[in-house]
């Protein structure tokens, strides 16, 4: 439920009632976790999903019935047999126990929790049903702090937000550090990045990406970033820029141990060129780091970064 919090609150704020079907338990194998929800608005629109298959049709009917009846939350089991499970996208005879309920614009406490979750803050929603209480809980979202309101920053904010990051863009230049240029960022801060990072609360799940190419921004920002316990610190630039930057960081007192944490050049080796492609390369590296996956980091390779053949147009691939 809380993974679609912003969409749910938007519909409630517009005055819509929502029929909800929320996963209370997973038995066997299923593609979505406990707490995943599908919502159906009172005018028939669908938000979210609880599986990867035809069980969505059953969930839709449950949500519509909840809206029509207005009954207290009830539990139902979906996907029992091996054959039905395969048809519904649930492997190995897996099945789901779900809770059907209704949210209304008058549910002030639920709406406040949805607003918190939508902002990336910790939130809890409890659904009382015949079998007890289903607690949907979400911790504070990991932060992604993007240093530099440049042409790549908006693309990175757009790519990172769906992954659950609370995105902050930091730049000292008022003409560039604007919400209008970064519509997918949760916040845009006008400040010197080094000063901001030195005072910010950075946790072990957070990431910092330095996208500027000016030493007056880069060096203070990276000195501050590498002094935190952030899960990831990356910096954009060519190999020549990276070599000079590392030497300046050493002169600024950054240790070799700290420098070894720096992912630079930033991103996975995808041959990315455009801002959108580069953003995918960066978020792919964030995912690989978070999952402990073995992936081709640019910082672990040698040679030019942009030496790939032009990408074929879709018509050329037909």
PAKOL-25134 format. One record per residue (C-alpha): chain; x, y, z. Coordinates in Angstrom, 3 decimals, m for minus. Example, Ala and Ser with C-alpha at 12.3 -4.5 7.8 and 13.67 -1.06 7.14 Angstrom:
BEGIN
 chain     east    north       up
     A   12.300   m4.500    7.800
     A   13.670   m1.060    7.140
//
This chain:
BEGIN
 chain     east    north       up
     A    0.000    0.000    0.000
     A    2.664    2.477    1.004
     A    4.586    1.947   m2.233
     A    1.707    3.684   m4.055
     A    1.069    6.184   m1.267
     A    1.313    9.322   m3.403
     A   m1.212    8.024   m5.927
     A   m3.631    6.950   m3.186
     A   m3.452   10.310   m1.400
     A   m3.952   12.138   m4.695
     A   m7.188   10.244   m5.337
     A   m8.438   10.724   m1.768
     A   m7.661   14.450   m1.967
     A   m9.768   14.589   m5.139
     A  m12.714   13.133   m3.201
     A  m12.594    9.559   m4.502
     A  m13.325    6.459   m2.433
     A  m10.907    3.565   m2.971
     A  m11.511   m0.160   m2.876
     A   m8.275   m1.728   m1.638
     A   m6.948   m5.283   m1.926
     A   m3.759   m5.720    0.114
     A   m1.520   m8.798    0.414
     A   m1.594  m10.051    4.023
     A    0.386  m13.277    3.512
     A    2.278  m15.087    0.746
     A    2.253  m18.896    0.672
     A    4.738  m20.452   m1.722
     A    6.201  m18.160   m4.370
     A    4.677  m14.899   m5.566
     A    6.048  m11.819   m7.341
     A    4.819   m9.218   m4.824
     A    5.493   m8.862   m1.108
     A    3.199   m8.595    1.907
     A    1.759   m5.090    2.007
     A    1.462   m4.736   m1.782
     A   m1.895   m3.305   m2.799
     A   m4.217   m2.801   m5.726
     A   m6.657    0.087   m5.489
     A   m9.778    0.654   m7.559
     A  m11.269    4.139   m7.573
     A  m15.014    4.708   m7.315
     A  m14.998    5.506  m11.040
     A  m13.265    2.237  m11.970
     A   m9.606    3.172  m12.403
     A   m6.862    0.823  m11.169
     A   m3.779    1.813   m9.167
     A   m1.024   m0.664   m8.293
     A   m0.909   m4.464   m8.479
     A   m0.610   m7.480   m6.190
     A    0.845  m10.043   m8.631
     A    2.186  m10.431  m12.112
     A   m0.774  m12.300  m13.601
     A   m4.490  m12.948  m13.863
     A   m5.075  m12.767  m10.121
     A   m5.361   m9.035  m10.772
     A   m8.812   m9.658  m12.252
     A   m9.928  m11.387   m9.059
     A   m8.429   m8.587   m7.004
     A  m10.286   m6.023   m9.094
     A  m13.598   m7.751   m8.424
     A  m12.857   m7.872   m4.690
     A  m12.079   m4.152   m4.644
     A  m15.249   m3.292   m6.563
     A  m17.304   m5.468   m4.197
     A  m15.755   m3.724   m1.188
     A  m16.706   m0.354   m2.642
     A  m20.248   m1.517   m3.346
     A  m20.817   m3.119    0.046
     A  m18.860   m0.849    2.307
     A  m18.348   m3.808    4.678
     A  m15.537   m3.952    7.246
     A  m12.257   m5.379    5.976
     A  m12.447   m9.052    5.014
     A   m9.823  m11.658    4.117
     A   m9.782  m13.863    1.012
     A   m7.371  m16.399   m0.471
     A   m6.395  m16.186   m4.140
     A   m4.614  m18.781   m6.307
     A   m4.923  m22.265   m4.767
     A   m4.221  m24.980   m7.330
     A   m1.049  m25.468   m9.354
     A   m2.991  m24.881  m12.581
     A   m4.739  m21.778  m11.278
     A   m1.496  m20.531   m9.785
     A    0.273  m20.736  m13.128
     A   m2.601  m18.926  m14.825
     A   m2.469  m16.246  m12.150
     A    1.286  m15.822  m12.275
     A    1.880  m17.569   m8.918
     A    4.512  m20.303   m9.276
     A    4.710  m23.641   m7.427
     A    1.084  m23.590   m6.310
     A    1.634  m20.389   m4.374
     A   m1.314  m18.398   m3.108
     A   m2.040  m15.078   m1.490
     A   m4.120  m14.137    1.507
     A   m5.493  m10.667    0.862
     A   m7.486   m8.102    2.807
     A  m10.230   m6.179    0.995
     A  m11.048   m2.783    2.482
     A  m12.228    0.726    1.643
     A  m10.404    4.037    2.055
     A  m12.378    7.274    2.069
     A  m11.417   10.962    2.024
     A  m12.557   11.115    5.665
     A   m9.787    8.712    6.806
     A   m7.605   11.498    8.228
     A   m5.049    9.290    9.988
     A   m4.530    7.052    6.970
     A   m4.160   10.077    4.718
     A   m1.509   11.578    6.979
     A    0.474    8.321    6.840
     A    0.118    8.253    3.057
     A    1.463   11.799    2.885
     A    4.443   10.819    5.040
     A    5.206    7.807    2.852
     A    4.865    9.918   m0.281
     A    7.553   12.249    1.067
     A    9.862    9.322    1.771
     A    9.336    9.443    5.537
     A    8.527    6.523    7.843
     A    4.834    5.611    7.832
     A    2.445    2.963    9.209
     A   m1.093    2.046    8.151
     A   m3.087   m0.590   10.048
     A   m6.005   m2.443    8.438
     A   m8.326   m4.133   10.920
     A  m10.062   m7.226    9.526
     A  m11.827  m10.354   10.706
     A   m8.576  m12.221   11.289
     A   m6.775   m9.464   13.137
     A   m4.775   m6.428   12.061
     A   m2.580   m6.072    8.987
     A    0.212   m3.600    9.649
     A    1.683   m1.979    6.537
     A    4.920   m0.315    7.559
     A    7.557    1.495    5.583
     A   10.812    2.892    6.980
     A   12.257    6.191    5.876
     A   13.319    6.033    2.247
     A   17.022    6.067    1.412
     A   18.208    9.470    0.266
     A   19.893   10.278   m3.011
     A   21.689   13.604   m2.830
     A   22.605   14.928   m6.268
     A   25.304   17.588   m6.229
     A   24.968   19.903   m9.205
     A   21.876   21.201  m10.987
     A   23.237   20.284  m14.399
     A   21.798   18.686  m17.521
     A   22.175   15.200  m16.022
     A   20.617   15.940  m12.621
     A   16.980   16.073  m13.746
     A   17.375   12.780  m15.628
     A   18.944   11.145  m12.578
     A   16.160   12.382  m10.300
     A   13.587   10.961  m12.724
     A   15.342    7.578  m12.876
     A   15.982    7.287   m9.132
     A   12.620    8.281   m7.698
     A   10.751    5.117   m8.836
     A   13.412    3.056   m7.035
     A   12.255    4.513   m3.739
     A   14.893    7.181   m3.203
     A   14.072   10.511   m1.605
     A   15.853   12.777   m4.073
     A   17.564   16.043   m3.128
     A   19.357   18.273   m5.642
     A   21.928   20.716   m4.216
     A   23.507   23.630   m6.069
     A   24.549   27.145   m5.061
     A   23.389   28.768   m8.318
     A   19.826   30.149   m8.049
     A   19.254   30.144  m11.805
     A   19.907   26.398  m12.012
     A   18.744   25.060   m8.634
     A   15.009   25.274   m9.299
     A   12.112   22.893   m8.789
     A   10.908   23.666  m12.309
     A   14.093   22.150  m13.756
     A   13.836   19.108  m11.443
     A   10.146   18.138  m11.248
     A   10.903   14.631   m9.939
     A   13.165   15.760   m7.090
     A   11.583   15.820   m3.642
     A   13.521   18.965   m2.812
     A   15.943   21.371   m4.459
     A   18.371   23.102   m2.097
     A   20.222   26.305   m2.945
     A   23.441   26.017   m0.969
     A   27.122   25.308   m1.379
     A   27.186   21.502   m1.661
     A   30.154   21.036    0.657
     A   28.489   23.050    3.412
     A   25.187   21.233    2.927
     A   26.747   17.765    3.061
     A   28.832   18.640    6.108
     A   25.663   19.489    8.051
     A   23.242   16.947    6.542
     A   22.288   13.730    8.293
     A   23.614   11.032    5.947
     A   22.769    7.439    6.826
     A   24.269    4.089    5.790
     A   21.521    3.508    3.216
     A   21.976    6.857    1.464
     A   23.780    7.737   m1.773
     A   25.594   10.853   m2.960
     A   26.233   11.580   m6.649
     A   28.452   14.516   m7.616
     A   27.645   15.589  m11.173
     A   29.422   18.948  m11.342
     A   32.617   19.574  m13.275
     A   33.912   22.529  m11.279
     A   36.589   21.950   m8.676
     A   35.230   24.699   m6.430
     A   32.071   22.566   m6.072
     A   33.490   19.059   m6.543
     A   36.311   19.014   m4.039
     A   34.527   20.427   m0.951
     A   31.485   18.277   m1.752
     A   33.516   15.080   m2.060
     A   35.581   15.829    1.045
     A   32.322   16.107    2.983
     A   30.680   13.140    1.223
     A   33.586   10.760    1.837
     A   33.571   11.679    5.520
     A   30.025   10.305    5.863
     A   28.921    6.682    6.147
     A   26.869    6.876    2.950
     A   26.416    3.557    1.181
     A   27.527    5.055   m2.123
     A   29.563    8.075   m3.227
     A   30.049    8.618   m6.956
     A   31.395   11.418   m9.130
     A   30.963   12.149  m12.825
     A   33.878   12.962  m15.090
     A   36.424   11.616  m17.529
     A   39.350    9.492  m16.415
     A   41.603   12.546  m16.673
     A   39.175   14.518  m14.499
     A   39.017   11.640  m12.039
     A   42.810   11.418  m11.758
     A   43.168   15.148  m11.097
     A   40.226   15.127   m8.699
     A   41.709   12.291   m6.655
     A   45.022   14.132   m6.360
     A   43.249   17.292   m5.172
     A   41.304   15.218   m2.648
     A   44.559   13.771   m1.315
     A   45.903   17.293   m0.948
     A   42.728   18.176    0.950
     A   43.465   15.415    3.466
     A   41.272   12.612    2.146
     A   42.800    9.217    2.974
     A   43.371    6.387    0.502
     A   40.818    4.347    2.402
     A   38.238    7.052    1.813
     A   39.247    7.429   m1.837
     A   38.726    3.710   m2.376
     A   35.042    4.282   m1.599
     A   34.673    6.752   m4.467
     A   32.963    5.408   m7.583
     A   34.468    7.507  m10.338
     A   33.903    7.577  m13.231
     A   30.347    7.106  m12.031
     A   27.982    4.405  m13.291
     A   28.075    0.988  m14.914
     A   29.825    0.398  m18.210
     A   26.758    0.631  m20.463
     A   28.256    2.931  m23.093
     A   25.862    5.667  m21.957
     A   26.043    9.044  m23.724
     A   22.828   11.023  m23.229
     A   21.588   12.295  m19.850
     A   18.833    9.659  m19.790
     A   21.258    6.843  m20.632
     A   23.764    8.102  m18.082
     A   21.044    8.236  m15.431
     A   20.232    4.582  m16.135
     A   23.928    3.731  m15.827
     A   24.098    5.469  m12.442
     A   20.925    3.984  m10.951
     A   21.988    0.563  m12.229
     A   25.208    0.978  m10.242
     A   23.187    2.031   m7.186
     A   21.098   m1.137   m7.493
     A   24.174   m3.316   m8.024
     A   25.842   m1.830   m4.939
     A   22.724   m2.243   m2.826
     A   22.207   m5.864   m3.937
     A   25.866   m6.837   m3.789
     A   25.780   m7.818   m7.454
     A   28.780   m8.267   m9.725
     A   28.466   m5.628  m12.442
     A   30.916   m3.842  m14.802
     A   31.645   m0.606  m12.892
     A   33.330    2.077  m14.984
     A   35.587    2.798  m12.023
     A   36.920   m0.770  m12.271
     A   37.757   m0.584  m15.992
     A   40.315    1.251  m18.129
     A   40.210    3.103  m21.424
     A   37.942    5.796  m22.863
     A   34.389    5.973  m21.576
     A   32.606    7.035  m24.788
     A   33.931    4.756  m27.543
     A   30.794    2.840  m28.443
     A   29.144    2.557  m31.834
     A   26.046    4.720  m32.328
     A   22.858    3.108  m31.054
     A   20.686    1.691  m33.812
     A   17.355    3.372  m34.383
     A   14.268    1.208  m33.748
     A   13.587    1.070  m37.493
     A   17.050   m0.381  m38.057
     A   16.322   m3.206  m35.617
     A   13.078   m4.267  m37.286
//
